[in-house]
Amino acid sequence: MNIALWIVQGLLAAAFLMAGSMKLSKSKEELKNQLGDWVDTFSDSTIKTIGLLEVLGGVGIILPMLIGILPILTPIAGIGLALTMVGAMIVHINRGEYGALKNNVPLLLLALFVIIGRFMIVPVI
């Protein structure tokens, strides 16, 4: 189970580091072309904040356990990533963009797997 958790943590880290880096490095217009019209719902600074939180979550889902310093931060990062996906799902549902949920739901489920796995099945403490 520990190996499965590490694999999922790696997938989440890759997904959120890429998504967050893109939001931090690209202009709002570029993001609109790549991600869709939901970008217009938010200010540029809000999008950059979301990107920063995604990058921090991507780092937090791996690094604390990898280096053995405050490993409890790994499932806490999972909670942050899960909440990020819930927020994204709410935005897409409110905008009627149900097709976008195909990206959010799997990431939410993977984050929940890490949360449950690292708090209960293979505890980090």
Backbone as a chain_set.jsonl record, in Angstrom:
{"seq": "MNIALWIVQGLLAAAFLMAGSMKLSKSKEELKNQLGDWVDTFSDSTIKTIGLLEVLGGVGIILPMLIGILPILTPIAGIGLALTMVGAMIVHINRGEYGALKNNVPLLLLALFVIIGRFMIVPVI", "coords": {"N": [[0.828, -1.192, 0.0], [2.004, 1.185, 0.704], [3.689, 1.699, -1.461], [1.82, 2.132, -3.511], [0.637, 4.459, -2.528], [2.824, 6.238, -2.674], [3.172, 6.315, -5.442], [0.76, 7.506, -6.265], [1.006, 9.932, -4.915], [3.181, 10.954, -6.326], [2.02, 11.258, -8.878], [0.032, 13.165, -8.312], [1.681, 15.27, -7.466], [3.078, 15.841, -9.859], [0.942, 16.599, -11.556], [-0.183, 18.857, -10.229], [2.032, 20.535, -9.91], [2.624, 21.104, -12.58], [0.186, 22.316, -13.448], [-0.046, 24.461, -11.654], [2.359, 25.858, -12.129], [1.93, 26.661, -14.742], [-0.229, 28.433, -14.409], [1.069, 30.383, -12.924], [3.017, 31.343, -14.664], [1.967, 32.138, -17.118], [0.097, 34.53, -19.075], [-3.172, 35.956, -18.475], [-4.721, 35.889, -20.799], [-3.409, 33.923, -22.334], [-3.856, 31.749, -20.665], [-6.634, 31.615, -20.787], [-6.998, 30.778, -23.429], [-5.912, 28.219, -23.24], [-7.088, 26.965, -21.005], [-9.758, 27.659, -20.839], [-12.888, 29.525, -20.659], [-13.436, 29.99, -17.981], [-11.444, 31.343, -16.751], [-11.938, 34.042, -17.042], [-13.606, 34.553, -14.945], [-12.137, 35.174, -12.735], [-9.778, 37.414, -11.142], [-6.507, 38.466, -12.259], [-4.63, 38.304, -10.191], [-5.878, 36.53, -8.458], [-5.87, 34.175, -9.958], [-3.123, 33.761, -10.107], [-2.645, 33.307, -7.404], [-4.074, 30.935, -7.005], [-2.499, 29.309, -8.642], [-0.062, 29.407, -7.215], [-0.827, 28.145, -4.827], [-1.395, 25.621, -5.852], [1.159, 24.808, -6.701], [2.516, 24.807, -4.222], [1.014, 22.81, -2.934], [1.639, 20.648, -4.602], [4.364, 20.347, -4.069], [4.226, 19.9, -1.324], [2.923, 17.459, -1.125], [4.797, 15.569, -1.551], [7.492, 16.271, -0.651], [7.756, 16.606, 2.316], [7.524, 13.953, 3.371], [9.483, 12.693, 1.891], [11.917, 13.838, 2.712], [11.696, 13.465, 5.384], [11.044, 15.367, 7.276], [8.698, 16.813, 9.252], [6.543, 15.008, 8.305], [3.784, 14.871, 8.535], [2.772, 16.929, 7.12], [2.339, 16.009, 4.564], [-0.228, 14.51, 4.238], [-1.773, 16.689, 4.973], [-1.245, 18.499, 2.944], [-2.498, 17.043, 0.993], [-5.157, 17.415, 1.775], [-5.414, 20.142, 1.234], [-5.103, 20.078, -1.575], [-7.323, 18.54, -2.271], [-9.389, 20.24, -1.451], [-8.901, 22.323, -3.212], [-9.655, 21.092, -5.601], [-12.368, 20.66, -5.088], [-13.246, 23.303, -4.99], [-12.667, 24.047, -7.648], [-14.447, 22.359, -8.974], [-16.897, 23.375, -8.112], [-16.851, 25.901, -9.323], [-16.858, 25.143, -12.047], [-19.28, 23.715, -12.222], [-21.145, 25.724, -11.549], [-20.793, 27.33, -13.769], [-21.762, 25.734, -15.727], [-20.025, 24.036, -16.997], [-19.676, 21.124, -17.37], [-18.116, 19.193, -18.564], [-15.537, 19.746, -17.799], [-15.277, 18.579, -15.368], [-14.275, 16.069, -15.651], [-11.59, 16.203, -15.363], [-11.248, 17.202, -12.792], [-12.54, 15.447, -10.918], [-11.09, 12.888, -10.903], [-8.606, 13.806, -9.855], [-9.422, 14.778, -7.374], [-10.292, 12.367, -6.193], [-7.864, 10.946, -6.112], [-6.419, 12.577, -4.365], [-7.978, 12.254, -2.057], [-7.491, 9.542, -1.605], [-4.781, 9.63, -0.869], [-4.991, 11.186, 1.451], [-6.582, 9.568, 3.175], [-5.015, 7.27, 3.12], [-2.519, 8.137, 4.189], [-3.232, 9.144, 6.657], [-4.579, 7.026, 7.922], [-4.191, 4.289, 6.871], [-1.439, 3.761, 6.179], [0.011, 5.303, 8.328], [1.604, 8.5, 8.754], [2.663, 9.29, 11.085]], "CA": [[0.0, 0.0, 0.0], [2.908, 2.329, 0.756], [4.149, 1.965, -2.83], [0.692, 2.738, -4.227], [0.509, 5.837, -2.047], [3.915, 7.034, -3.242], [2.883, 6.511, -6.871], [-0.316, 8.492, -6.363], [1.589, 11.207, -4.501], [3.978, 11.423, -7.457], [1.095, 11.713, -9.927], [-0.557, 14.429, -7.859], [2.726, 16.299, -7.497], [3.312, 16.214, -11.261], [-0.233, 17.304, -12.09], [-0.362, 20.174, -9.619], [3.192, 21.378, -10.227], [2.447, 21.589, -13.957], [-0.951, 23.238, -13.522], [0.288, 25.67, -10.907], [3.417, 26.577, -12.842], [1.314, 27.287, -15.902], [-1.002, 29.59, -13.944], [2.001, 31.407, -12.452], [3.922, 31.843, -15.697], [1.294, 32.594, -18.334], [-0.841, 35.641, -18.942], [-4.582, 35.578, -18.384], [-5.191, 35.576, -22.157], [-2.863, 32.613, -22.69], [-4.568, 30.753, -19.868], [-7.99, 31.505, -21.323], [-6.913, 29.946, -24.634], [-5.561, 26.847, -22.891], [-7.911, 26.38, -19.945], [-11.174, 27.934, -21.047], [-13.467, 30.815, -20.281], [-13.55, 30.172, -16.53], [-10.389, 32.271, -16.351], [-12.534, 35.379, -16.974], [-14.328, 34.673, -13.688], [-11.214, 35.553, -11.675], [-8.757, 38.424, -11.428], [-5.176, 37.929, -12.524], [-3.971, 37.971, -8.923], [-6.519, 35.321, -7.923], [-5.357, 33.043, -10.736], [-1.738, 33.545, -9.659], [-2.732, 32.727, -6.062], [-4.452, 29.533, -7.206], [-1.304, 28.644, -9.147], [0.898, 29.268, -6.122], [-1.338, 27.11, -3.924], [-1.22, 24.328, -6.517], [2.583, 24.465, -6.636], [2.813, 24.445, -2.832], [0.404, 21.503, -2.693], [2.429, 19.649, -5.325], [5.604, 20.136, -3.308], [3.874, 19.379, -0.009], [2.426, 16.079, -1.182], [5.975, 14.699, -1.678], [8.731, 16.656, 0.038], [7.893, 16.32, 3.756], [7.793, 12.526, 3.605], [10.728, 12.333, 1.22], [13.073, 14.241, 3.522], [11.469, 13.039, 6.762], [10.835, 16.503, 8.166], [7.263, 17.102, 9.364], [5.797, 14.23, 7.306], [2.35, 15.116, 8.681], [2.389, 17.912, 6.107], [1.935, 15.333, 3.323], [-1.688, 14.4, 4.13], [-2.36, 18.028, 5.065], [-1.189, 19.005, 1.568], [-3.581, 16.329, 0.296], [-6.41, 18.104, 2.101], [-5.412, 21.377, 0.457], [-5.345, 19.767, -2.985], [-8.72, 18.109, -2.39], [-10.211, 21.451, -1.371], [-8.706, 23.03, -4.473], [-10.482, 20.437, -6.606], [-13.778, 20.944, -4.768], [-13.475, 24.672, -5.45], [-12.7, 24.034, -9.115], [-15.691, 21.707, -9.385], [-17.992, 24.327, -7.866], [-16.784, 26.915, -10.384], [-17.281, 24.548, -13.322], [-20.72, 23.4, -12.151], [-21.863, 27.001, -11.617], [-20.682, 27.853, -15.13], [-22.319, 24.75, -16.65], [-18.915, 23.387, -17.696], [-19.651, 19.789, -16.784], [-17.031, 18.431, -19.165], [-14.294, 20.012, -17.063], [-15.235, 17.732, -14.167], [-13.511, 14.852, -15.948], [-10.236, 16.432, -14.857], [-11.282, 17.488, -11.356], [-12.969, 14.309, -10.098], [-9.986, 11.951, -10.628], [-7.613, 14.415, -8.959], [-10.027, 14.777, -6.045], [-10.257, 10.999, -5.667], [-6.473, 10.618, -5.785], [-6.066, 13.31, -3.141], [-8.667, 11.573, -0.946], [-6.757, 8.302, -1.379], [-3.574, 9.972, -0.104], [-5.407, 11.638, 2.78], [-6.981, 8.389, 3.957], [-3.866, 6.372, 3.227], [-1.451, 8.656, 5.051], [-3.721, 9.331, 8.022], [-5.134, 5.812, 8.547], [-3.724, 2.981, 6.417], [0.009, 3.788, 6.413], [0.124, 6.616, 8.96], [2.911, 9.17, 8.69], [3.106, 9.572, 12.451]], "C": [[0.87, 1.253, 0.0], [3.387, 2.706, -0.65], [3.046, 2.629, -3.642], [0.5, 4.198, -3.819], [1.602, 6.73, -2.624], [3.673, 7.314, -4.724], [1.818, 7.586, -7.049], [0.193, 9.871, -5.949], [2.427, 11.802, -5.635], [3.11, 11.952, -8.594], [0.464, 13.051, -9.558], [0.466, 15.56, -7.91], [2.958, 16.772, -8.93], [2.16, 17.044, -11.802], [-0.332, 18.719, -11.531], [0.84, 21.091, -9.83], [3.079, 21.932, -11.643], [1.335, 22.627, -14.041], [-0.64, 24.552, -12.824], [1.349, 26.512, -11.592], [2.856, 27.306, -14.057], [0.541, 28.544, -15.485], [-0.094, 30.724, -13.468], [2.773, 32.064, -13.588], [3.235, 32.429, -16.922], [0.347, 33.757, -18.039], [-2.275, 35.103, -18.899], [-5.129, 35.186, -19.759], [-4.683, 34.211, -22.612], [-3.593, 31.507, -21.937], [-5.987, 30.55, -20.381], [-8.0, 30.619, -22.56], [-6.666, 28.482, -24.3], [-6.55, 26.19, -21.937], [-9.4, 26.643, -20.097], [-11.624, 29.262, -20.474], [-13.591, 31.029, -18.779], [-12.524, 31.184, -16.019], [-10.947, 33.687, -16.212], [-13.267, 35.635, -15.66], [-13.458, 35.282, -12.587], [-10.259, 36.642, -12.12], [-7.42, 37.726, -11.669], [-4.487, 37.501, -11.23], [-4.587, 36.728, -8.283], [-6.012, 34.085, -8.65], [-3.931, 32.731, -10.319], [-1.722, 32.913, -8.268], [-3.112, 31.255, -6.15], [-3.242, 28.742, -7.694], [-0.271, 28.413, -8.063], [0.456, 28.174, -5.151], [-1.194, 25.723, -4.539], [0.24, 23.886, -6.48], [2.964, 24.046, -5.215], [2.218, 23.088, -2.47], [1.172, 20.384, -3.378], [3.738, 19.335, -4.625], [5.287, 19.448, -1.978], [3.402, 17.941, 0.003], [3.586, 15.073, -1.237], [7.071, 15.025, -0.668], [8.792, 16.325, 1.529], [8.194, 14.849, 4.063], [9.131, 12.118, 3.02], [11.944, 12.667, 2.079], [12.902, 13.907, 5.002], [11.311, 14.172, 7.755], [9.358, 16.886, 8.113], [6.425, 16.336, 8.332], [4.277, 14.38, 7.416], [1.861, 16.13, 7.646], [1.939, 17.26, 4.798], [0.421, 15.142, 3.255], [-2.395, 15.747, 4.268], [-2.332, 18.694, 3.687], [-2.268, 18.324, 0.725], [-4.933, 16.971, 0.551], [-6.508, 19.399, 1.294], [-5.696, 21.137, -1.015], [-6.786, 19.312, -3.214], [-9.653, 19.318, -2.349], [-10.087, 22.297, -2.636], [-9.587, 22.418, -5.561], [-11.971, 20.641, -6.345], [-14.128, 22.353, -5.24], [-13.569, 24.748, -6.963], [-13.997, 23.42, -9.624], [-16.884, 22.645, -9.198], [-18.022, 25.385, -8.961], [-17.315, 26.337, -11.693], [-18.77, 24.207, -13.33], [-21.539, 24.676, -12.261], [-21.852, 27.589, -13.022], [-21.268, 26.887, -16.167], [-21.261, 24.028, -17.468], [-18.703, 21.974, -17.148], [-18.537, 18.913, -17.363], [-15.711, 18.609, -18.431], [-14.166, 19.127, -15.822], [-14.437, 16.456, -14.395], [-12.053, 14.981, -15.515], [-10.217, 16.565, -13.334], [-11.58, 16.268, -10.5], [-11.835, 13.312, -9.865], [-8.93, 12.522, -9.69], [-8.133, 14.488, -7.526], [-9.954, 13.389, -5.424], [-8.84, 10.565, -5.302], [-6.021, 11.326, -4.509], [-6.722, 12.664, -1.926], [-7.972, 10.259, -0.595], [-5.506, 8.564, -0.539], [-3.938, 10.399, 1.306], [-5.735, 10.448, 3.669], [-5.788, 7.475, 4.179], [-2.821, 6.846, 4.213], [-1.917, 8.994, 6.465], [-4.086, 8.016, 8.691], [-4.471, 4.512, 8.157], [-2.219, 2.816, 6.653], [0.314, 5.147, 7.038], [1.543, 7.184, 8.91], [3.473, 9.451, 10.069], [3.507, 8.286, 13.14]], "O": [[0.526, 2.258, -0.622], [3.478, 3.887, -0.985], [3.303, 3.581, -4.379], [0.237, 5.06, -4.658], [1.328, 7.862, -3.021], [3.938, 8.416, -5.204], [1.961, 8.474, -7.889], [-0.159, 10.871, -6.573], [2.388, 13.008, -5.874], [3.429, 12.974, -9.202], [0.374, 13.956, -10.387], [0.155, 16.67, -8.343], [3.026, 17.975, -9.182], [2.378, 18.077, -12.436], [-0.542, 19.671, -12.282], [0.675, 22.308, -9.919], [3.401, 23.096, -11.882], [1.515, 23.691, -14.632], [-0.936, 25.627, -13.345], [1.248, 27.739, -11.63], [3.258, 28.428, -14.361], [0.645, 29.588, -16.13], [-0.448, 31.896, -13.596], [3.147, 33.232, -13.481], [3.869, 33.15, -17.693], [-0.129, 33.934, -16.918], [-2.538, 33.95, -19.243], [-5.917, 34.247, -19.865], [-5.429, 33.432, -23.205], [-3.907, 30.459, -22.502], [-6.482, 29.423, -20.404], [-8.903, 29.799, -22.729], [-7.158, 27.597, -24.999], [-6.82, 24.994, -22.046], [-10.218, 25.916, -19.532], [-10.844, 30.012, -19.886], [-13.83, 32.155, -18.344], [-12.722, 31.805, -14.975], [-10.488, 34.452, -15.364], [-13.522, 36.784, -15.298], [-13.977, 35.841, -11.62], [-9.963, 36.785, -13.306], [-7.236, 36.558, -11.327], [-3.838, 36.456, -11.183], [-3.882, 35.956, -7.632], [-5.753, 33.058, -8.023], [-3.564, 31.563, -10.19], [-0.872, 32.069, -7.984], [-2.539, 30.421, -5.449], [-2.987, 27.635, -7.219], [0.332, 27.342, -7.996], [1.274, 27.37, -4.705], [-0.904, 24.757, -3.833], [0.524, 22.711, -6.249], [3.655, 23.045, -5.026], [2.856, 22.3, -1.771], [1.341, 19.302, -2.814], [4.17, 18.182, -4.593], [5.992, 18.53, -1.561], [3.472, 17.273, 1.034], [3.392, 13.88, -1.001], [7.519, 14.154, 0.078], [9.81, 15.797, 1.977], [9.026, 14.547, 4.918], [9.835, 11.286, 3.593], [12.886, 11.879, 2.166], [13.841, 14.044, 5.785], [11.433, 13.955, 8.961], [8.837, 17.241, 7.055], [5.678, 16.947, 7.568], [3.559, 14.046, 6.474], [0.671, 16.179, 7.335], [1.234, 17.886, 4.007], [-0.183, 15.584, 2.277], [-3.492, 15.929, 3.74], [-3.285, 19.373, 3.306], [-2.874, 18.948, -0.146], [-5.763, 17.061, -0.355], [-7.561, 19.713, 0.738], [-6.441, 21.893, -1.639], [-7.398, 19.655, -4.225], [-10.601, 19.4, -3.13], [-11.057, 22.914, -3.074], [-10.195, 23.141, -6.351], [-12.75, 20.78, -7.288], [-15.19, 22.568, -5.824], [-14.44, 25.429, -7.505], [-14.58, 23.905, -10.593], [-17.778, 22.692, -10.042], [-19.089, 25.728, -9.469], [-18.126, 26.968, -12.37], [-19.443, 24.395, -14.344], [-22.528, 24.71, -12.993], [-22.797, 28.27, -13.42], [-21.27, 27.193, -17.36], [-21.567, 23.467, -18.52], [-17.675, 21.679, -16.539], [-18.073, 17.985, -16.7], [-14.864, 17.716, -18.444], [-13.07, 18.95, -15.292], [-13.974, 15.832, -13.44], [-11.367, 13.977, -15.323], [-9.288, 16.101, -12.672], [-10.945, 16.07, -9.464], [-11.622, 12.913, -8.72], [-8.414, 11.811, -8.828], [-7.378, 14.285, -6.575], [-9.593, 13.25, -4.255], [-8.638, 9.889, -4.293], [-5.327, 10.742, -3.678], [-6.091, 12.538, -0.876], [-7.875, 9.902, 0.579], [-5.206, 7.812, 0.389], [-3.264, 10.013, 2.261], [-5.224, 10.335, 4.783], [-5.573, 6.97, 5.28], [-2.291, 6.052, 4.989], [-1.096, 9.119, 7.374], [-3.927, 7.884, 9.905], [-4.202, 3.688, 9.031], [-1.786, 1.837, 7.262], [0.818, 6.043, 6.361], [2.533, 6.458, 9.008], [4.642, 9.814, 10.202], [3.912, 8.309, 14.302]]}, "num_chains": 1, "name": "protein.A"}
